[in-house]
Amino acid sequence: MLVILLQLSSQANNDDLKQLLKSVYCYCGCSRETIEVCVCGVAQEIEKKFKQELALEKTVDQIKSEYLAQHGSQFDAIMKAEGFNLVAYITPFLFLVISGLIAVIIIKNQKPKEDITRSIVSDNEFGDLEEKIRQYRQQR
């Protein structure tokens, strides 16, 4: 029974660790990557620290907020939908809607091209031309 509880606890810690590693950026300076993806020694040390803190039964939110308090909110990989960040979430959809509306308006306002031959010749002359074309095709 104890073995099963330890396995469940270990699985929960692994899930929590993965969540942590995906949710914050490494502060190493190599490139802007999450700790999960970064391969530098700093990321490995951070991962060890996170494992230790999870073993001490700290929550993911506690560990993450301590990390961000120490290194800065610019290392938060998950942008919260609040304040100015809402603009970043809404702008692409707003842009698509406005672009779609503009496209619909442009398409609706396009006038069909008039038949050029109809504007050059009168209806009677047009009928005569059609008849001559039909006769010419029959002769061939």
Secondary structure, 3 states (H helix, E strand, C coil): CHHHHHHHHHHHHHHHHHHHHHHEECCCCCCCCECCCCCCHHHHHHHHHHHHHHHCCCCHHHHHHHHHHHHCHHHECCCCCCCCHHHHHHHHHHHHHHHHHHHHHHHHHCCCCCCHHHHHCCHHHHHHHHHHHHHHHHHC
